[in-house]
Amino acid sequence: MALAEKTYGFFIPTVSLMGVGSSKETGAQAKSLGASKALIVTDAGLAALGIADTIKGYVETAGLSAVIFDGAEPNPTDKNVEAGIKAYTSNNCDAIITLGGGSSHDCGKGIGLVIGNGGNIRDFEGLDKSTKPMPPFLAINTTAGTAAEMTRFCIITNTDTQVKMAIVDWRCTPDIAINDPVLMVGKPAALTAATGMDALTHAVEAYVSTEATPVTDACAIKSMELIAEYLRPAVANGKNLEARDKMAYAQYLAGMAFNNASLGYVHAMSHQLGGLYNLPHGVCNAILLPVVCEFNAIANLKRFADIAIALGENIEGLSDVDAAEVAIDAIRRLSADVGIPEGLDALDVEIKEEDLTTMAQNAQKDATMLTNPRTASLEEVITLYRSAM
């Protein structure tokens, strides 16, 4: 059967550095991008711990200057981006270095998009809305989950609507990505678990995406294999450098997968919980993942059987239907083992019944739902939210 004419892209940073001590290359890499004064975008926690100062030292050792902006909040907002733009321009910066997890990277991407193109960050919601390049951009990752250090995705909360804007733009892919597991050693178990399950969600959603390709499939499957083997040890002992290193690879591979195959209803729904209730993204993903997988399974049972194998399950002699159930059970078991709550009701906020329709409507508009393998009605999305309670 002839395939319909269609072109598939593959987006990735120009340079990616992995491994113990790789963050020490920050200054040399920033210099290679032509930077002279960089804005280091991070959060208050990393600044207080002195990690931002360490990175600033690496930049200055290379003969460059740097200024620290620590205003990236969890679930970064358009106001955070505006403050970062002011810090960039008032200090005459010419490059951006992001340090942290998804919040820092997304905030930095938002700053870079507006610096490069003008306007307001809200102008860039959707697909490839920018027309000009961002300033030189280097992203240093400190968590093994979001892969925001290497993707073209940027999620920013609109403070007027309390909706997370999904910005998907190839120009906000960082020029250089650095994953140094040493920077991840100090992360608490709960954060390690949440970010690890976020990475698993990326891999699973990319693998069953309608835009999946053989290239993204390879990345997604290897990511799942690594997460199945190393997430539990990383949560159990945060100083386990091998587990940290392998989880850094796992989340990067998951990023390679979803950066090109995109995602699905887990993220479309999770974005609404983060925007309206400021709930942690990774935890919401982990809770929603098995629920959405149960809904999606009939769309491509063979793929869910593959997921079971990647997660280390024995499905010999099982039908694809039964194998898909094994995959979903394995996801739930991993989530429970690393301490993720079973339902949204266990989180520190009461999700109002009247908000379910609004969140479902906004999820239907989220760019990530476009590649979900099964079409969902508004009522079905509302039901999925209720099932995740």
ZADO-92244 format. One record per residue (C-alpha): x, y, z; residue number from 0; residue in one letter. Coordinates in steps of 0.25 Angstrom, whole numbers, plus 5000, padded with zeros to 4 digits. Each point is the difference from the previous one (the first is absolute). Last residue first. Example, Ala and Ser with C-alpha at 12.3 -4.5 7.8 and 13.67 -1.06 7.14 Angstrom:
// residues 2
     x     y     z   nr  rest
  5055  4996  5029    1     s
  4994  4986  5002    0     a
END
This chain:
// residues 389
     x     y     z   nr  rest
  4964  5045  5164  388     m
  5006  4995  4987  387     a
  4986  4994  4995  386     s
  4994  5013  5002  385     r
  5010  5007  4991  384     y
  4998  4989  4990  383     l
  4985  5002  5000  382     t
  5002  5014  4997  381     i
  5008  4996  4988  380     v
  4989  4991  4996  379     e
  4990  5011  5001  378     e
  5008  5009  4991  377     l
  5001  4989  4990  376     s
  5013  4992  4998  375     a
  5007  4995  4987  374     t
  5010  4989  5003  373     r
  5015  5000  4996  372     p
  5003  5014  5006  371     n
  5007  5008  4990  370     t
  4991  5013  5001  369     l
  4999  4999  5015  368     m
  5014  5007  5001  367     t
  4995  5013  4994  366     a
  4990  5003  5011  365     d
  4987  5004  4996  364     k
  4992  4987  5004  363     q
  5008  5002  5013  362     a
  4994  5014  5002  361     n
  4986  4994  4999  360     q
  5003  4989  5009  359     a
  5005  5010  5010  358     m
  4988  5008  4999  357     t
  4991  4988  5002  356     t
  5007  4995  5012  355     l
  5000  5014  5007  354     d
  4986  4998  5005  353     e
  5004  4987  5007  352     e
  5010  5008  5008  351     k
  5014  4994  5002  350     i
  5003  5001  5015  349     e
  5015  5003  5002  348     v
  5011  4993  5007  347     d
  5001  4988  4992  346     l
  4994  4986  5004  345     a
  4987  5003  4992  344     d
  5008  5000  4987  343     l
  5002  4985  5002  342     g
  5009  4989  5003  341     e
  5011  5009  5006  340     p
  5014  4998  4995  339     i
  5009  4993  5010  338     g
  5011  4994  4991  337     v
  4994  4986  5001  336     d
  4986  5005  4997  335     a
  5004  5006  4987  334     s
  5008  4987  4996  333     l
  4987  4992  5003  332     r
  4991  5009  4993  331     r
  5009  4999  4987  330     i
  5001  4985  5001  329     a
  4985  4999  5001  328     d
  4999  5008  4988  327     i
  5010  4991  4992  326     a
  4993  4987  5005  325     v
  4986  5005  4996  324     e
  5007  5003  4986  323     a
  5005  4985  5000  322     a
  4986  4995  5003  321     d
  4994  5007  4988  320     v
  5012  4997  4991  319     d
  4997  4985  5004  318     s
  5010  4993  5010  317     l
  5008  4988  4997  316     g
  5013  5007  5004  315     e
  4997  5014  5006  314     i
  5012  5000  5010  313     n
  5001  5014  5005  312     e
  5013  5008  5000  311     g
  4995  5014  4998  310     l
  5004  4999  4985  309     a
  4992  4987  4999  308     i
  4987  5007  5005  307     a
  5003  5012  4991  306     i
  5000  4990  4988  305     d
  4986  4994  5004  304     a
  4996  5015  5001  303     f
  5004  5002  4985  302     r
  4993  4987  4996  301     k
  4987  5005  5006  300     l
  4999  5012  4991  299     n
  4988  5008  5002  298     a
  4994  4991  5010  297     i
  5010  5004  5010  296     a
  4997  5015  5000  295     n
  4989  5000  5011  294     f
  5008  4991  5009  293     e
  5013  5008  4997  292     c
  4992  5013  5004  291     v
  4998  4994  5014  290     v
  5014  4994  5001  289     p
  5006  5014  4997  288     l
  4991  5009  5008  287     l
  5007  4998  5013  286     i
  5014  5000  4995  285     a
  4997  5012  4991  284     n
  4994  5008  5012  283     c
  5012  4996  5009  282     v
  5010  5005  4989  281     g
  4992  5013  4998  280     h
  4999  5005  5014  279     p
  4987  5006  5003  278     l
  4998  5015  4998  277     n
  4985  4999  5001  276     y
  4995  5006  4987  275     l
  5013  5000  4992  274     g
  5006  4987  5005  273     g
  4987  4992  5000  272     l
  4997  5005  4986  271     q
  5014  4996  4995  270     h
  4997  4986  5005  269     s
  4989  4998  4991  268     m
  5007  5003  4987  267     a
  5012  4993  5006  266     h
  4993  4987  5002  265     v
  4991  5002  4988  264     y
  5012  4998  4990  263     g
  5014  5003  4997  262     l
  5009  5005  4988  261     s
  5007  4990  4990  260     a
  5012  5010  4999  259     n
  5003  5006  5013  258     n
  4993  4988  5006  257     f
  5011  4990  4996  256     a
  5012  5008  5002  255     m
  4995  5004  5013  254     g
  4998  4986  5004  253     a
  5014  4997  4996  252     l
  5004  5012  5009  251     y
  4992  4995  5012  250     q
  5006  4986  4999  249     a
  5015  5006  4998  248     y
  4998  5008  5013  247     a
  4994  4988  5006  246     m
  5012  4992  4997  245     k
  5009  5010  5006  244     d
  4992  5001  5013  243     r
  4999  4985  5001  242     a
  5016  4999  4999  241     e
  5002  5012  5009  240     l
  4992  4993  5012  239     n
  5000  5012  5009  238     k
  4985  5001  4999  237     g
  4998  4987  5006  236     n
  4986  4993  5000  235     a
  4995  5010  4989  234     v
  5012  4997  4991  233     a
  4999  4985  5003  232     p
  4985  5000  4996  231     r
  5002  5009  4987  230     l
  5011  4991  4995  229     y
  4995  4987  4994  228     e
  4986  5004  4995  227     a
  5005  5014  4996  226     i
  5011  4994  4992  225     l
  4991  4991  4992  224     e
  4990  5011  4998  223     m
  5011  5009  4994  222     s
  5004  4989  4991  221     k
  4986  4998  4995  220     i
  4998  5015  4998  219     a
  5013  5003  4992  218     c
  4998  4988  4991  217     a
  4986  5004  4997  216     d
  5004  5015  4997  215     t
  5009  4995  4989  214     v
  4990  4990  4995  213     p
  4989  5011  4999  212     t
  4989  5004  5009  211     a
  4991  5011  4996  210     e
  4987  4993  5004  209     t
  5006  4999  5014  208     s
  5000  4986  5006  207     v
  5016  5001  5003  206     y
  5000  5015  5002  205     a
  4989  4998  5011  204     e
  5008  4989  5007  203     v
  5014  5007  4999  202     a
  4994  5013  5005  201     h
  4993  4994  5011  200     t
  5012  4992  5005  199     l
  5008  5013  5000  198     a
  4989  5006  5009  197     d
  5000  4988  5009  196     m
  5015  5003  5002  195     g
  4997  5014  5003  194     t
  4990  4996  5011  193     a
  5009  4990  5006  192     a
  5012  5008  5000  191     t
  4992  5012  5006  190     l
  4995  4990  5011  189     a
  5013  4994  5003  188     a
  5007  5014  5002  187     p
  5010  5005  4990  186     k
  5015  5001  5005  185     g
  5006  4991  4990  184     v
  4994  5007  4988  183     m
  5011  5010  4997  182     l
  5010  4988  5000  181     v
  4992  4994  4989  180     p
  5005  5011  4991  179     d
  4990  5001  4988  178     n
  5004  5012  4991  177     i
  4992  5005  4988  176     a
  5006  5009  4990  175     i
  4992  5008  4989  174     d
  4987  5000  5008  173     p
  4988  4997  4992  172     t
  4992  5013  5000  171     c
  5001  5001  4985  170     r
  4993  4987  4997  169     w
  4987  5006  5007  168     d
  4989  4993  5008  167     v
  4994  5009  5010  166     i
  4989  4994  5009  165     a
  4994  5011  5008  164     m
  4996  4995  5014  163     k
  4987  5006  5003  162     v
  4998  5009  5013  161     q
  4992  5010  4991  160     t
  5006  5013  5004  159     d
  5013  4994  5005  158     t
  5003  4992  4987  157     n
  5009  4989  5004  156     t
  5012  4997  4992  155     i
  5003  4986  4993  154     i
  5012  5000  4990  153     c
  5002  4988  4991  152     f
  5011  5000  4990  151     r
  5008  4990  5008  150     t
  5014  4998  5005  149     m
  5001  5006  5014  148     e
  4985  4998  5002  147     a
  5003  4985  5002  146     a
  4989  5001  5011  145     t
  5005  4988  5008  144     g
  5014  4998  5005  143     a
  5002  5013  5008  142     t
  5012  5010  5000  141     t
  5001  5003  4985  140     n
  5009  5011  4995  139     i
  4995  5007  4987  138     a
  5008  5009  4991  137     l
  4994  5010  4991  136     f
  5006  5010  4991  135     p
  4989  5011  4998  134     p
  4987  4995  4993  133     m
  4998  4999  4985  132     p
  4989  5008  4993  131     k
  4987  4997  4994  130     t
  4993  4994  5012  129     s
  4986  4993  5000  128     k
  5005  4986  4998  127     d
  4988  4993  5005  126     l
  4991  5005  5011  125     g
  5001  5011  5010  124     e
  5011  5010  4995  123     f
  4992  5013  5002  122     d
  4998  4998  5014  121     r
  5015  5002  5003  120     i
  4998  5014  4996  119     n
  5005  5008  4988  118     g
  5015  5000  4996  117     g
  5006  4989  4991  116     n
  5014  4997  5006  115     g
  4998  5005  5014  114     i
  4985  4995  5000  113     v
  5005  4986  4997  112     l
  5012  5000  5009  111     g
  4992  5004  5012  110     i
  4990  4989  4997  109     g
  5011  4990  4998  108     k
  5006  5004  5013  107     g
  4987  4998  5008  106     c
  4998  4986  4993  105     d
  5015  4996  5004  104     h
  4998  5005  5015  103     s
  4987  4993  5002  102     s
  5004  4987  4993  101     g
  5011  4997  5009  100     g
  5012  5009  5004   99     g
  5010  5009  4994   98     l
  4997  5008  4987   97     t
  5011  5008  4993   96     i
  4996  5012  4991   95     i
  5009  5008  4992   94     a
  5002  5015  4996   93     d
  4998  5007  5013   92     c
  4999  5015  5002   91     n
  4997  4999  5015   90     n
  4987  5008  4998   89     s
  4996  4992  4988   88     t
  5002  4986  5006   87     y
  4994  5004  5014   86     a
  4988  5007  4993   85     k
  4998  4987  4991   84     i
  5000  4992  5013   83     g
  4990  5008  5007   82     a
  4991  4999  4988   81     e
  5002  4985  4999   80     v
  4996  4998  5015   79     n
  4988  5008  4997   78     k
  4996  4991  4989   77     d
  5000  4989  5010   76     t
  5009  4988  5003   75     p
  4994  4987  5006   74     n
  5010  5000  5011   73     p
  5006  5014  5001   72     e
  5011  5005  4992   71     a
  5005  5013  5007   70     g
  5014  4997  5003   69     d
  5007  5009  4990   68     f
  5015  4999  5001   67     i
  5009  5009  4992   66     v
  5012  4995  4992   65     a
  5013  5005  4994   64     s
  5010  4993  4991   63     l
  5015  4996  5001   62     g
  4998  4985  5000   61     a
  5002  5000  5015   60     t
  4988  5010  5001   59     e
  4991  4990  4994   58     v
  5005  4989  5009   57     y
  4998  5009  5012   56     g
  4986  5003  4996   55     k
  4997  4985  5000   54     i
  5005  5000  5014   53     t
  4992  5012  5004   52     d
  4987  4993  4995   51     a
  5003  4988  5008   50     i
  5001  5009  5013   49     g
  4989  4993  5007   48     l
  4992  5013  5001   47     a
  5001  5001  4985   46     a
  4995  4986  4997   45     l
  4988  5003  5009   44     g
  4997  5013  4995   43     a
  4998  4995  4986   42     d
  5009  5001  4987   41     t
  5003  5009  4988   40     v
  5015  5004  4999   39     i
  5000  5012  4991   38     l
  5013  5000  4992   37     a
  5010  5010  4997   36     k
  5011  4998  4988   35     s
  4993  4989  4992   34     a
  5006  4996  4987   33     g
  4994  4986  5000   32     l
  5014  4994  5003   31     s
  5001  5009  5012   30     k
  4987  4993  5006   29     a
  5006  4987  4997   28     q
  5014  5003  5007   27     a
  4992  5006  5012   26     g
  4991  4988  5002   25     t
  5010  4990  4998   24     e
  5000  4997  5015   23     k
  4986  4995  4999   22     s
  5005  4988  4994   21     s
  5006  4995  5013   20     g
  4994  4986  5000   19     v
  4993  4997  4986   18     g
  4993  5006  4989   17     m
  5002  5012  4990   16     l
  4991  5003  4989   15     s
  5003  5009  4988   14     v
  4991  5005  4989   13     t
  4988  4998  5008   12     p
  4989  4990  4995   11     i
  4989  5001  4990   10     f
  4996  4989  4990    9     f
  4990  5003  4989    8     g
  4990  4990  4993    7     y
  4995  5003  4986    6     t
  4987  4995  4995    5     k
  4995  4994  4987    4     e
  4989  4989  5003    3     a
  5006  4986  5000    2     l
  4998  4990  4989    1     a
  4994  4987  5004    0     m
END
